[in-house]
Amino acid sequence: MRRARPGAARGGGPRMPAAGDGQAGPGPRGGPLRRRESRRVPGGPARPAADAPPPLAAARPAALALVTLLSFASRFHRLPEPPHVCWDETHFGKMGSYYINRTFFFDVHPPLGKMLIGLAGYLSGYDGTFPFQKPGDRYEQHNYVGMRGFCAFLGSCLVPFAYLTVLELSKSLPAALLTACILIFDTGCITLSQYILLDPILMFFLMGAVLSMVKSNSCADRPFSASWWFWLSLTGVNLAGATGVKFVGLFVVLLVGLNTIYDLWDLLGNLSLSLVMFGKHLLARVLCLILLPLALYTAMFAVHFTVLNKSGPGDGFFSSAFQSQLIGNNLHNVSVPEHLAYGSVVTMKNLRMAGGYLHSHWHLYPEGIGARQQQVTAYLHKDSNNLWIIKKHDSDTDLSAPSSPVEFVRHGDTIRLEHKETSRNLHSHQHEAPLTRKHFQVTGYGINGTGDSNDFWRIEVVGRKTGKLIKVLRSQVRLIHVATGCILGSSGKTLPKWGWEQVEVTCTPYLKETPNSLWNFEDHVNPKLPNISLDVLKPSFAEILLESHMVMIRGNSGLKPKDNEVTSKPWHWPINYQGLRFSGVNETDYRVYLLGNPVIWWLNLVTIGLYLLITVSTAVALKRGVQLTSELKELSRVVLRGGGQIMLGWLLHYLPFFMMGRVLYFHHYFPAMLFSSMLTGKY
Amino acid sequence: TLIPLEFSPTFDRMLGFLKKPVVVTAEINMNLVTLTVMGLISRLWGLSYPRAVVFDEVYYGQFVSLYMKRIFFVDDSGPPFGHMLLALGGYLGGFDGNFLWNRIGAEYSMNVPVWSLRLLPALAGALCVPLAYQILVELQFSHCAALGAALLILLENSLITQSRFMLLESVLIFFILLAVLSYLKFYNLQRHSSFSGSWWFWLLLTGVACSCAVGVKYMGLFTYLLLLAIAGLHFWHMIGDQNLSNVSLMCHLLARGLALIIIPVAMYLSFFYVHLTLLYRSGPHDQIMTSAFQASLEGGLARITQGQPLEVAYGSQITLRNVLGKPMQCWLHSHTNTYPIRYENGRGSSHQQQVTCYPFKDVNNWWIVKDPGMQQLVVSNPPRPVRHGHIVQLVHGITTRYLNTHDVAAPLSPHSQEVSCYIDYNISMPAQNLWRVEIVNRESDTDVWKTILSEVRFVHVNTSAVLKLSGASLPEWGYRQLEVVGEKLSKGYHQSMVWNVEEHRYGKSQEQKEREVELHSPTQMDISKNLSFMAKFMELQWKILTLKNEDTEHKYSSSALDWITMDTNIAYWLHPTSGAQIHLLGNVVTWASANIAALVYTCLSLWYLIRRRRKIYDLPEDAWQLWVSAGEICVGGWAVNYLPFFLMEKTLFLYHYLPAVTFQILLIPIVLQHLSDHLCRSLLLKSMFSALIVAWFSSVYFVYCTFRPVTYGEPSLSVTELKDLRWKDSWNILIRKQ
């Protein structure tokens, strides 16, 4: 690597500007690069590898086989150890089991990775019964090796992928071999590939996308050939895969996107190409890199929702309509009266994610916290204390009597909500709320349904005109306190012990349209009204897709570190500052620690610095019009273009983490690390 | 002298301006003068009305008061230069700082010089009008277009409102525009007269204006970066110029580096220097800062720590403050109560004496550093200082129990060890009270542990757990004090594991009774500690950047997307009795046209770009260059001042958009002139276009006049008139209930 450095575009020694430091002499040029030059027609289009001279042609498959073998050997070595749950296996293993058991769950990542884990487990005979409760639990008789093996298999593929990518970019066998060695012997990569995690799957697709992008670039001289189509669509497939495993995959989409735009721009400038041809190029890329991945991504979710059709731990995160899809959920196949009427008994669900039901109980707010009246909270579980009766604000006649006529509640009506268990009215007044001091307190007030004018609420449906009926489950409703004009909402903050750690409910004076202040009616009991089946509100697939993405995004941004929690910072990663403990709390345990190979990682850092230096000096030299030999010109083209692609990949996978507010871990650096390794390999 | 002169023709040219005589020729552009006067009138008219606190004046005003009283404060909203400018206004008006800034709408008392407090922002706002004119002229557009731009800025209601009060946006916009203008001037001089006097002047002014913009608000940083990028691009073109020698290129690079990087950094530092020099008294925000910083302020902690011994020795009596300061500052504390035998969740404890972190000064915060090998608790003569790596015991002063930790789960953080003061219950639980002192910010491994300055970790010798503040607050049995634990899995450095000695004295009392008296008495001895400016600067800067205000919901906050269409307004002030009110509301026609202009610019540029790629040249080369450079400044300026808000998590208001909209407004005349010059081919079309522009401009004027009452706050409007002003349902015009 050191040998190759001075060779990069340093021809016109004496005329170099002082900016390029003192390495002006054309030093001994690197073997690998020179060999590559000899096989290329300067300036001409790249010739396919098959045209290479015979001895090398034989060496390449052998090298590839060797690299692959070594890679598999290093990843599969002592795979079943340790025979207990390591680190995040507790999550992803568990989610694999959920797929096998078909129970619905919620996770912040898209489903592909976990589906594949589940599939691998299913095929290898794991029955989904192991609970994966916490790291360190022993697997006992459960068959976990299949899942680990699957991850290790994908992790092993990284090495040949990287090898082929570098080979394609630099056309130099030693460079490719160096890259492969670096990855084979990087302890961090090995560790990360050996367990049931999403990262090997993500990195597999990511490297696959890069490899196929590079391959399709090198097919550019014969567009619309079979191999061109193959690599282009494979890029699309890999993009869908990467994004489907984790949203971090979007960065590789960005990388491919930028590369494609550059490509198209190049084609546009080629005047020998007619506009019709250009249109074809454009369409082919739209088809393979946008439509195909989108279709696959959507299909992935379709499978996800089809497989997970039983109610499970993820229900509460989703809306009522969504829950009605799940077998075993209490909303599944039930039928309720369609329109809200006076005298009905209802539950109200807050529309923010995991918002909970409007709830009250016999306990009062403690001394010193607002008025000493009955608590009103939001409660995540189903309970008889969530039941409220809708009454007219001005009359207290018993509407449930069979003789009285049915009267529907309409948009804009003023109503009163009486808590069924305690017969107190939903009430608000200008006392500050317990936690959100700028909001008003909400209480239960009155005895047996008689209260005061602070119990009156105006009910409004979002986006509806006055006088319309209110639909159960489907209408998004807000309740406006008539006396103060504030809106009933849930702040999302957890009350202290006196509030049973339920969620605070307040009346907000800020008239903002947020899910916090919107509710829908979920249960609805009114014997006088005919029930309709809930199937009519079956959400369309597009709605389900949108909702699950909203929930994932909110979940992702909700992962914020607590004040005193020690998390690692992005700048720790490249310098291998500290690792991550995978397993083994006690000193006697079998311990696994995620840590990169320091030689390799620091070497990578040095290379990045060197690369920047070389690029800048080459670019300046070219701009100054320094006359270069054709060989050097070709070399600098490789440096700027090929190296640029990899460098861009590194930047795209590293820099964005600086801007994220969420909890970051060491392993987030690994994709970036792959790119820096490839960069190292190139020199 | 023997300086070799042959290689210095460029240096010669660099300093050439010194050789010529200084000649002043006056040439007055009446357009500029008129625009300036109109700007001044529009911004300064009735400046001290309303004589009440308007919107964010309530926020900035408190800092002006603190400046007047020289009391230290930390404001996380930005660097201090803007606050200092406002305070300068107060200083010139003779403000004594005595006003309670507690609510919007409060009447100013007689001692508040309202006019001079609002003068500087208003002047800055007024000068934006001629600046806009000049920028368009420098972008090589016609004087007619330049006049149009200036008039649009002049008649922009939101800019007027924002300039007329003690707020910072107009100052920020002024410096941003000044920086852009001086860079353009510099660039235009570049071709003919590099290194001339005016070349240097405009180059340096660019740097100065950039640093001022950054110093007023951090948003200025993005314009600075934009200008740096443009300068980099221009320099890149210069590299390609074969006529320039390497040496002269180097000189150009150095000059730019000096003016655009070194000077701004130096200026930025100087803002903080002035800030810290002005504010030397301790005040309400002291507790955010470290002990060392607090000790450097007059009053407050300095009064207590003045004259403490510097080096901690065996036998020293100390209080230990946690460095993190979150959730609140607190000191290592113990008291006679023990941990409950069983917690509420059924887990057991060691039932030993509680060790907590206590947010108030208390005699129970005192600890004595003891040498494990000796019995005595006094400082020997001469004192034996404790160094990095030494093993000590910490004895609680009042109860004389030893700080201890063991393999028992902590009350609230079960993964960490419980920390207690050891009570010998005579059961199989031996004392484990040896701690190794590790100085985190040491310079060498033999550093002495210093009061206030040293940040120390205590590593437990038996279990290698680290003494840490968990941040959780204990239940009733622990008096809601903060939990202290032994962290076994210490993953690197975190401030919650670091402590520093705040109060300190050498213990002299042999007997416990005497010692208790001694612990209650104030410390006294003499060594003063002063932090260097850089240390103070780094700390303050860090705090400004990391301080988070929570619970930032606001009635008039908006999201960045609302700004383009101006869906929200902000009510700044309402007359206590009449319907007179002031709103931040833009000129609807201008905002809409600015959006259209940006859209047209982008589409046209893309179109031209694609056509040029196919070697079809619609524009002559120089017209294309003008078009591109105008876009770099205006669209670029809009983008860098707008898009970053999408990544910010803080509460956003409409006024954050004003710098961006200013750039967008500058784009309108550019696009109009381009359309008329290049796309209106026939004379008839041209005159029709001009007529359209006149009609459009009168509508801008009409809207300005319509909204003038809510821009200036007078005259007072009736209820129907106010209702008529509510052009959008989402606008919140205040209508008094009858």
HADDOCK unambig.tbl for C-alpha pairs under 7 A between the chains (distance, minus, plus):
assign (segid A and resid 17 and name CA) (segid B and resid 246 and name CA) 5.74 0.50 0.50
assign (segid A and resid 268 and name CA) (segid B and resid 613 and name CA) 6.45 0.50 0.50
assign (segid A and resid 268 and name CA) (segid B and resid 614 and name CA) 6.64 0.50 0.50
assign (segid A and resid 269 and name CA) (segid B and resid 613 and name CA) 5.02 0.50 0.50
assign (segid A and resid 269 and name CA) (segid B and resid 614 and name CA) 5.72 0.50 0.50
assign (segid A and resid 271 and name CA) (segid B and resid 614 and name CA) 6.34 0.50 0.50
assign (segid A and resid 510 and name CA) (segid B and resid 555 and name CA) 5.32 0.50 0.50
assign (segid A and resid 564 and name CA) (segid B and resid 470 and name CA) 6.20 0.50 0.50
assign (segid A and resid 564 and name CA) (segid B and resid 471 and name CA) 5.99 0.50 0.50
assign (segid A and resid 564 and name CA) (segid B and resid 496 and name CA) 6.37 0.50 0.50
assign (segid A and resid 566 and name CA) (segid B and resid 491 and name CA) 6.84 0.50 0.50
assign (segid A and resid 566 and name CA) (segid B and resid 494 and name CA) 6.39 0.50 0.50
assign (segid A and resid 623 and name CA) (segid B and resid 239 and name CA) 6.38 0.50 0.50
assign (segid A and resid 623 and name CA) (segid B and resid 240 and name CA) 4.95 0.50 0.50
assign (segid A and resid 624 and name CA) (segid B and resid 239 and name CA) 5.93 0.50 0.50
assign (segid A and resid 624 and name CA) (segid B and resid 240 and name CA) 5.11 0.50 0.50
assign (segid A and resid 624 and name CA) (segid B and resid 242 and name CA) 6.64 0.50 0.50
